[in-house]
Amino acid sequence: MFYREAGDFKTSYAADNQTFPIAFDRYRYYMVLLIGLGVIPFVITDYWANAILIPFLIYAIAAIGLNILTGYCGQVSLGTGGFMAVGAFTSYKLMTAFPGLDMVTITLLSGAMTAMVGVAFGLPSLRIKGFYLAVATLAAQFFLVWLFNKVPWFYNYSASGQISAPERTLFGIAVTGPNAEAWAKYLFCFAFVFVLAWVARNLTRGSIGRQWMAIRDMDIAAEIIGVNPLKAKLTAFAVSSFYVGISGALLFTVYLGAAEVGEAYGIIKSFLVLFMIIIGGLGSIFGAFAGAAFMVILPVALRNFFAGSLGWDPALATHFEFVIVGALIMFFLIVEPHGLARLWSLAKEKLRLWPFPH
């Protein structure tokens, strides 16, 4: 009785083709927006913002981007951390070279620059795929990290090699720098997540998304029926890299404030985002959010439980945290390879029939 489609009829094609055609899904979506915009900004604290909410929003953007490339188009990538570094260093150069440029423009330009770099490194996907493409993108990861480490121009010839985000305001309110309030940084990231998730949802449901999925399912058959593999694969790399670049820029400017490319955007970051879409569910926008929430919240909860409640040594608690997270990743791969999105889909199927036997 909780989740029903019966009686939820439509009188136009536009109504039937809307993003959330089922009323329950729409109301749930509106409720999330209401809480995100009308409740959280007024009760948010620095701890909740820095430990959970802002990392979740930023990684959700990265997970959506990688899911577009891997989940929808079937192109494996292990270079997410390197592409995030492109967005971070682009935003840093724009912030230092153009002090009057607003943060929205800086973030969007960072995503655009990352999209161009992603297309360049996506060219091998026209001839190779699978494991070989993963190795090619892994090479891109190491090359980009090496480039940002070895060319002093990217970090403005700083002796430490570290980049720091200067303070920037939006509508007179600081969103970067030490004086930025937690609620301002949260709303700034929330706005990007809302717009980018809406765009990704509609892209994957349109003709471009169907081309991506045709390439993913069988590229030869897709080409036979008229899908241009060059256009489909490169647009997937471009859109995915745009999202990943924006997440990298936000991670540097809003969340970290200062970063060193090897530590903040190394190979660990690429695997972290990859685990998010595997656990959340490939080929699902909701799965990107679920995976990001899982990989952000679970380590914090385990750390607080082991080090806070049980009083363990922080180093020992960190080791156990890695063990448990790794075990859960293997559990999902074995028991439910389609991730949390599939579990949510099964739950909705059961709610459609409850309380009747099934």
C-alpha positions in Angstrom: 0.0 0.0 0.0 3.0 2.3 0.3 4.1 2.3 -3.4 1.3 2.2 -6.0 1.1 2.9 -9.7 -2.5 2.0 -10.0 -4.7 5.1 -10.6 -1.6 7.2 -11.3 -2.7 7.8 -15.0 -1.4 10.4 -17.5 -3.3 12.4 -20.0 -0.4 13.5 -22.2 2.8 12.2 -23.6 4.8 14.9 -21.8 3.4 13.8 -18.5 4.1 10.2 -19.1 7.7 11.0 -20.2 8.6 13.3 -17.2 11.6 12.5 -15.1 9.5 11.0 -12.3 6.2 9.7 -13.8 5.1 7.9 -10.6 3.7 10.2 -8.0 5.4 8.5 -5.0 8.8 9.1 -6.7 8.0 12.8 -7.3 6.9 13.4 -3.7 10.0 11.7 -2.4 12.1 13.9 -4.7 10.3 17.0 -3.5 10.8 16.0 0.1 14.6 15.5 -0.4 14.8 19.0 -2.0 12.7 20.5 0.8 15.0 19.0 3.5 18.1 19.9 1.5 17.2 23.5 1.0 14.8 24.3 3.8 16.2 22.4 6.8 19.8 21.4 6.5 21.2 24.9 5.9 19.7 26.1 9.2 20.9 23.2 11.4 24.2 22.4 9.7 27.4 22.4 11.8 31.0 22.5 10.8 31.5 18.9 11.7 28.5 17.6 9.7 29.5 19.9 6.7 33.2 18.9 6.6 32.8 15.2 7.6 29.7 14.1 5.7 27.6 16.5 3.7 30.0 18.5 1.5 32.2 15.4 0.7 29.0 13.5 -0.1 27.8 16.2 -2.6 31.2 16.5 -4.2 31.8 12.8 -4.6 28.2 12.4 -5.9 29.1 14.6 -8.8 32.3 12.6 -9.5 30.3 9.3 -9.3 27.6 10.6 -11.7 30.4 11.5 -14.1 32.1 8.2 -13.9 28.8 6.3 -14.1 28.0 8.1 -17.4 31.2 6.8 -18.9 31.4 3.4 -17.3 27.8 2.5 -16.4 26.0 4.0 -19.4 28.6 3.8 -22.1 30.7 0.9 -20.9 34.1 2.6 -21.2 36.2 1.6 -18.2 38.3 4.4 -16.7 40.8 4.4 -13.9 41.9 8.1 -14.4 39.2 9.8 -12.4 41.7 11.2 -9.8 43.8 12.7 -12.6 40.8 14.4 -14.3 39.7 15.7 -10.9 43.2 17.2 -10.6 42.7 18.9 -13.9 39.6 20.6 -12.6 41.4 21.6 -9.4 44.4 23.1 -11.0 42.3 24.9 -13.6 40.2 26.5 -10.9 43.4 27.5 -9.0 45.0 29.1 -12.1 41.7 31.0 -12.9 41.3 32.2 -9.3 44.9 33.5 -9.1 45.0 35.0 -12.7 41.5 36.5 -12.7 40.6 37.7 -9.2 37.3 39.3 -10.4 35.9 36.1 -11.9 33.0 34.6 -9.9 33.1 31.1 -8.5 30.3 29.7 -10.7 32.1 30.7 -13.9 35.5 29.4 -12.5 33.9 26.0 -11.6 32.2 25.7 -15.0 35.3 26.6 -16.9 37.3 24.1 -14.9 34.8 21.4 -15.9 35.0 22.6 -19.6 38.8 22.3 -19.5 38.6 18.9 -18.0 36.2 17.8 -20.7 38.7 18.8 -23.4 41.4 16.8 -21.6 39.1 13.9 -21.2 38.3 13.8 -24.9 42.0 13.8 -25.7 42.6 10.8 -23.4 39.4 9.2 -24.7 40.6 8.9 -28.2 42.2 5.4 -27.6 38.7 4.2 -26.8 38.0 4.2 -30.5 40.5 1.3 -31.0 40.7 -0.4 -27.7 38.3 -1.4 -24.9 38.0 -3.3 -21.7 41.1 -4.0 -19.8 43.3 -2.3 -22.4 41.3 0.9 -22.1 41.5 0.7 -18.3 45.3 0.6 -18.6 45.3 3.6 -21.0 43.2 5.7 -18.6 45.4 4.5 -15.7 48.4 5.9 -17.7 46.5 9.2 -18.0 46.1 9.2 -14.2 49.9 8.9 -13.6 50.8 11.3 -16.4 48.5 14.1 -15.1 49.7 13.7 -11.5 53.3 13.8 -12.8 52.6 16.8 -15.0 51.1 18.8 -12.1 54.0 17.8 -9.8 56.8 18.6 -12.2 55.7 21.8 -14.0 56.0 24.7 -11.5 53.7 26.9 -13.6 50.7 24.9 -12.5 51.3 25.7 -8.8 52.6 29.2 -9.4 56.2 28.3 -8.6 55.4 27.6 -5.0 58.3 26.2 -3.0 56.1 23.5 -1.4 54.3 22.6 -4.6 51.0 23.0 -2.7 48.1 25.1 -4.0 45.8 27.1 -1.8 42.4 28.5 -2.7 42.0 32.2 -2.1 38.8 33.6 -0.6 36.0 34.2 -3.1 32.4 35.4 -2.5 29.1 34.8 -4.2 26.4 37.5 -3.7 28.7 39.0 -1.0 28.9 35.7 0.9 32.2 33.8 1.1 32.1 30.3 -0.4 35.8 29.6 -0.3 38.6 30.4 2.1 38.8 30.3 5.9 36.0 32.7 6.4 33.4 30.7 4.4 30.5 29.5 6.5 29.5 25.8 6.5 26.0 26.5 5.2 27.3 28.7 2.4 29.7 26.0 1.2 26.9 23.4 1.5 24.4 25.4 -0.6 27.1 26.2 -3.2 27.8 22.5 -3.7 24.1 21.6 -3.4 23.2 23.9 -6.3 25.8 22.2 -8.6 24.6 18.7 -7.5 21.0 19.6 -8.2 21.6 21.0 -11.7 24.1 18.4 -12.8 22.0 15.5 -11.6 19.0 16.9 -13.4 21.0 17.3 -16.6 22.5 13.8 -16.3 19.1 12.2 -15.7 17.7 13.8 -18.8 20.8 13.1 -20.9 20.7 9.4 -20.1 16.9 9.2 -20.9 17.3 10.9 -24.3 18.8 10.0 -27.6 22.4 10.5 -26.4 21.9 8.2 -23.5 20.4 5.5 -25.7 23.4 5.8 -28.0 25.7 5.4 -25.0 23.8 2.3 -23.8 23.8 0.8 -27.3 27.6 1.1 -27.4 27.8 -0.4 -23.9 25.7 -3.4 -24.8 27.2 -4.2 -28.2 29.2 -1.6 -30.1 29.3 -3.5 -33.4 25.5 -3.9 -33.4 25.1 -0.3 -32.4 27.3 0.8 -35.4 25.3 -1.4 -37.7 22.0 0.3 -36.8 23.5 3.8 -37.3 25.1 4.8 -34.0 28.3 6.7 -34.6 30.8 5.1 -32.2 33.2 8.1 -32.5 30.5 10.6 -31.5 29.0 8.4 -28.8 32.3 7.5 -27.0 33.8 11.0 -27.2 30.6 12.6 -26.0 30.6 10.2 -23.0 34.2 11.0 -22.2 33.5 14.8 -22.6 30.4 14.8 -20.4 32.0 12.4 -17.8 35.1 14.5 -17.6 33.1 17.7 -17.3 31.4 16.3 -14.2 34.6 14.9 -12.8 36.4 18.2 -13.4 33.7 20.2 -11.5 33.9 17.8 -8.6 37.7 18.2 -8.5 37.4 21.9 -8.6 34.8 21.9 -5.7 36.9 19.4 -3.7 39.9 21.9 -3.9 38.2 25.3 -3.6 35.3 24.5 -1.3 36.2 21.5 0.8 40.0 21.2 1.1 41.1 24.8 0.6 44.6 23.6 0.0 45.9 20.5 -1.8 48.9 18.6 -3.0 48.2 16.7 -6.2 49.9 13.5 -5.2 47.9 13.2 -2.0 44.6 14.7 -2.9 44.2 13.4 -6.4 46.2 10.2 -6.6 45.3 6.7 -7.7 43.4 6.1 -4.4 40.9 8.8 -5.5 40.3 7.0 -8.8 39.6 3.7 -7.0 37.4 5.5 -4.4 35.0 6.9 -7.1 35.1 3.5 -8.9 34.0 1.7 -5.7 31.2 4.3 -5.4 29.6 3.4 -8.7 30.2 -0.4 -8.2 28.5 -0.4 -4.8 25.8 2.1 -5.8 25.0 0.4 -9.1 26.3 0.9 -12.6 24.0 2.7 -15.1 22.0 4.4 -12.4 21.9 8.1 -11.3 20.4 7.0 -8.0 23.2 4.5 -7.6 25.8 7.3 -7.9 24.2 9.0 -4.9 23.8 5.8 -3.0 27.4 4.7 -3.6 28.8 8.2 -2.6 26.7 8.2 0.6 27.9 4.7 1.4 31.6 5.4 0.9 31.5 8.7 2.7 29.3 7.9 5.7 30.4 4.3 6.5 34.1 5.2 7.2 33.1 8.1 9.4 30.6 5.9 11.3 33.2 3.1 11.8 35.9 5.6 12.9 33.6 7.2 15.5 32.5 3.7 16.7 36.0 2.2 17.1 38.0 5.3 18.1 35.2 7.2 19.9 32.9 4.6 21.5 35.3 1.7 22.0 38.4 4.0 22.7 40.7 2.2 20.2 43.9 3.7 19.0 43.1 5.8 15.9 45.6 3.9 13.7 44.1 0.6 14.7 40.6 1.9 14.1 41.7 3.1 10.6 43.0 -0.4 9.7 39.8 -2.0 10.8 37.8 0.6 8.8 39.7 -0.5 5.7 39.1 -4.1 6.4 35.4 -3.7 6.9 34.9 -1.4 3.9 36.8 -3.9 1.7 34.8 -6.8 3.0 31.6 -5.0 2.2 32.8 -4.2 -1.3 33.5 -7.9 -1.9 30.1 -8.8 -0.4 28.3 -6.5 -2.8 30.2 -7.8 -5.8 29.2 -11.4 -4.9 25.7 -11.0 -3.5 24.4 -8.1 -5.5 26.7 -7.0 -8.3 24.1 -4.4 -9.5 24.6 -2.5 -6.2 22.3 -0.5 -3.9 20.2 0.8 -6.8 19.1 -2.8 -7.5 18.3 -3.4 -3.9 16.2 -0.2 -3.9 14.4 -1.4 -7.1 13.7 -4.8 -5.4 12.3 -3.0 -2.3 9.9 -1.0 -4.5 8.8 -4.2 -6.2 7.9 -5.7 -2.9 6.2 -2.5 -1.7 4.0 -2.7 -4.8 2.5 -6.0 -3.6 2.6 -5.5 0.2 0.8 -6.7 2.3 -0.2 -9.5 -0.1 2.0 -12.6 -0.4 4.6 -12.7 -3.1 
